[in-house]
Amino acid sequence: MSFYTDIAAEIYPPGRGTCPSGVRTHTASASGVTLTRVDITRDGLRRARGSYITLELPDFARIDDKNETYVLAVASQLRALLPREGAVLVAGIGNARVTADALGPETASRVFATRSLPDGENEFDLRCVAAVAPGVRAATGLSAAELLRGAVRAMRPAAVVCVDSLCTSDPRRLGCTVQLSTAGLTPLAADALDERALGVPVVALGVPTVMEARERSSSGPLVVTPRDIDGVIRRGASLLALALNKALQPALSVGELSFLTS
């Protein structure tokens, strides 16, 4: 019996058998952080073409969300995936009213949005950043893709970063793994959020907050979350937002960014 996962490293785990043609994997560790990279270079595989990077960190429910080692580990990988110049739109995907799905909106609320700075007040040459949480179709009547296409037309960013809660098939990854991807997002039962849909490069960023349990009910798979899901979302969103802010405003320190967004 197979279980759904958003994590590419679970579909193509390094060192376990032979990867299909068009898939390359690499693993490295530094400063207590393990990185696994999966590069998919052709279409027709179980995941879209692109690079998928997972970082294994301590449990977000108990992590120091301002720890510079962890913030910089995520920020450095994110910065490498983004265009070096141009405005960036950060989209917090998910339902803010459902705790396990609130990672995106919570992260977006902590992003250092600079696009509204009046002329003459950007003395530090800050990168233009906007943040939005488009909500879910059931609440707004519009899909996230429809709303983001409108925001992209208005802002004309160089890239969009979509932050979302993810699904894992490995309980050891719940609330303690970050995945970044250049392939964008393909949420279950929702429109894709990728370059084809939005017209600009899309980088996805997320943390596994749910998984399918082995026991199944008559209505489908039983979905479970970490015991301290509130702590995972709260500290995970704080860490991801700091990493985003650092990647987008590298001249500012983690301490300065924490102060500016507190």
C-alpha positions in Angstrom: 0.0 0.0 0.0 1.5 3.4 -1.0 0.9 6.7 0.8 1.0 10.1 -0.7 4.1 12.4 -0.1 5.2 15.8 -1.3 8.8 15.1 -0.4 10.9 14.2 -3.4 13.6 12.5 -1.3 11.0 9.9 -0.1 10.1 9.1 -3.7 13.8 9.0 -4.9 15.8 8.3 -1.7 19.6 8.6 -2.1 21.5 5.3 -1.8 18.4 3.1 -2.0 18.4 1.3 -5.4 18.9 2.8 -8.8 17.2 6.1 -9.7 15.4 6.3 -13.0 17.0 8.1 -15.9 16.7 11.9 -15.4 17.0 11.8 -11.6 20.1 12.7 -9.7 20.5 12.7 -5.9 23.1 14.1 -3.5 23.4 14.2 0.3 25.6 16.3 2.5 25.8 17.3 6.2 27.1 20.4 7.9 26.6 22.1 11.3 24.0 19.4 12.3 21.9 20.0 9.2 21.5 17.2 6.7 20.8 18.3 3.1 19.4 16.0 0.4 19.0 17.3 -3.2 17.0 15.6 -5.9 17.3 17.0 -9.4 14.7 15.8 -11.9 15.7 16.7 -15.5 13.0 15.2 -17.6 9.2 15.1 -17.7 7.1 12.0 -17.2 8.3 11.1 -13.7 6.5 11.0 -10.4 7.4 14.6 -9.8 7.7 17.6 -12.1 11.0 18.7 -13.6 13.1 20.8 -11.1 15.3 20.7 -8.1 14.1 19.6 -4.7 16.1 20.3 -1.6 15.3 18.9 1.8 16.9 20.1 5.0 16.6 18.0 8.2 16.4 20.1 11.3 15.4 19.6 14.9 11.7 19.3 15.9 10.1 22.7 15.1 7.9 22.4 18.2 11.1 22.8 20.3 13.5 24.5 18.0 15.1 27.9 18.6 13.4 29.7 15.7 16.0 32.4 15.7 19.0 30.1 15.7 21.3 31.6 13.0 22.7 28.2 11.9 19.2 27.0 11.0 18.0 30.3 9.6 21.1 30.7 7.4 20.9 27.0 6.2 17.4 27.6 4.8 18.2 31.1 3.6 21.3 30.1 1.7 19.5 27.4 -0.2 16.5 29.7 -1.0 18.7 32.5 -2.2 20.5 30.2 -4.6 17.1 29.3 -6.2 15.8 32.8 -6.6 16.7 35.4 -9.3 19.5 37.6 -8.0 17.6 40.8 -8.8 14.0 42.0 -9.1 10.9 42.1 -6.9 9.6 39.0 -5.2 6.1 38.1 -4.2 5.7 35.7 -1.2 2.4 33.8 -1.1 1.3 32.0 2.1 -0.8 29.1 0.7 -3.3 27.3 3.0 -6.2 27.8 5.4 -5.3 30.0 8.3 -8.3 28.5 10.3 -6.9 25.0 10.1 -3.8 24.7 12.3 -2.0 22.0 10.3 -2.6 24.0 7.1 -1.7 27.5 8.5 2.0 27.4 7.9 1.8 29.5 4.7 -0.5 32.3 6.0 1.5 32.4 9.3 4.8 32.7 7.4 3.5 35.4 5.1 2.3 37.5 8.0 6.0 37.6 9.3 7.6 38.5 5.9 9.4 41.9 5.8 7.3 43.5 3.1 9.1 46.5 1.6 7.1 47.3 -1.5 5.0 49.9 0.4 8.0 51.9 1.5 7.6 55.5 0.4 10.1 56.9 -2.1 13.2 58.1 -0.4 12.9 55.8 2.6 14.7 52.9 1.1 18.1 54.1 2.1 19.4 50.5 2.7 18.6 49.5 -0.9 16.2 46.9 0.2 14.8 44.4 -2.3 11.2 45.0 -3.3 9.1 42.3 -1.5 5.3 41.9 -1.1 3.5 39.2 0.9 0.0 37.9 0.5 -2.1 35.0 1.9 -4.8 34.2 -0.8 -6.8 31.9 1.4 -8.8 29.0 0.1 -11.5 28.8 -2.6 -14.2 27.7 0.0 -13.7 31.0 1.8 -13.0 33.4 -1.0 -14.7 31.9 -4.0 -11.4 32.3 -6.0 -8.5 29.8 -6.2 -5.1 30.8 -5.0 -3.9 30.6 -8.6 -6.5 33.1 -9.8 -5.7 35.6 -7.0 -1.9 35.2 -7.5 -2.2 35.8 -11.3 -3.8 39.1 -10.5 -1.1 40.0 -8.0 1.6 39.0 -10.5 0.1 41.2 -13.2 0.0 44.2 -10.8 3.5 43.7 -9.3 5.4 42.1 -12.1 7.8 40.2 -9.8 10.9 38.4 -10.9 9.7 35.4 -8.9 7.0 34.1 -6.6 7.8 32.1 -3.4 4.9 29.9 -2.3 5.0 28.7 1.3 2.7 25.7 2.2 2.2 22.9 4.6 3.3 19.6 3.1 2.5 15.9 3.4 5.0 13.2 4.2 5.0 9.4 4.2 7.7 9.2 6.9 6.7 10.1 10.5 10.4 11.0 11.2 10.0 14.0 8.9 6.9 15.5 10.5 7.6 19.0 11.8 11.3 18.8 11.3 12.1 19.0 7.6 12.1 21.8 5.2 11.7 21.2 1.4 12.5 23.8 -1.2 11.7 23.3 -4.9 12.0 25.1 -8.2 9.0 23.2 -9.5 6.5 25.2 -7.6 3.5 23.7 -5.9 0.9 21.2 -7.0 -1.6 21.1 -4.1 -4.0 18.1 -3.9 -7.4 19.1 -5.4 -6.2 22.6 -6.3 -4.7 24.4 -9.3 -0.9 24.1 -9.8 1.2 27.1 -8.7 4.1 27.0 -11.0 5.8 29.0 -13.7 3.3 27.8 -16.3 0.4 28.9 -14.2 1.7 32.3 -13.0 4.1 33.3 -15.8 7.1 33.8 -13.6 9.5 31.4 -11.8 8.0 29.9 -8.7 9.9 28.5 -5.8 8.1 26.4 -3.2 9.0 26.3 0.4 7.3 24.1 3.0 7.4 21.8 6.1 5.6 18.4 6.4 2.8 18.9 8.9 0.6 16.0 8.0 0.9 12.3 6.9 -1.5 9.5 6.1 -1.8 6.9 8.8 -1.7 3.2 8.0 -5.3 2.8 9.3 -7.9 3.9 6.8 -11.5 4.9 7.4 -14.3 4.2 5.0 -14.1 7.8 3.6 -10.4 7.6 2.8 -7.0 7.8 4.5 -6.7 9.0 8.1 -4.5 12.1 8.2 -2.4 12.7 11.4 -0.3 15.6 12.6 2.5 16.0 15.1 1.3 16.1 18.7 2.4 19.7 19.2 1.2 21.0 15.9 0.6 24.5 17.3 4.3 24.7 18.2 5.4 23.4 14.9 3.3 26.0 13.0 4.3 28.9 15.3 8.0 28.3 15.4 8.2 26.8 11.9 6.6 29.9 10.4 8.9 32.2 12.4 12.0 30.3 11.2 10.8 30.2 7.5 10.0 33.9 7.6 13.4 34.8 9.0 15.1 32.6 6.4 13.0 34.3 3.6 13.8 37.7 4.9 17.5 36.9 5.1 17.5 35.5 1.6 15.8 38.5 0.2 17.6 41.2 2.3 21.2 39.7 2.8 22.6 43.0 4.0 20.5 42.9 7.2 21.5 40.5 10.1 19.1 37.9 11.5 18.8 40.0 14.6 17.9 43.1 12.7 15.3 41.3 10.6 13.8 39.7 13.8 13.5 43.2 15.3 11.9 44.7 12.1 9.3 42.0 11.9 8.5 41.5 15.6 
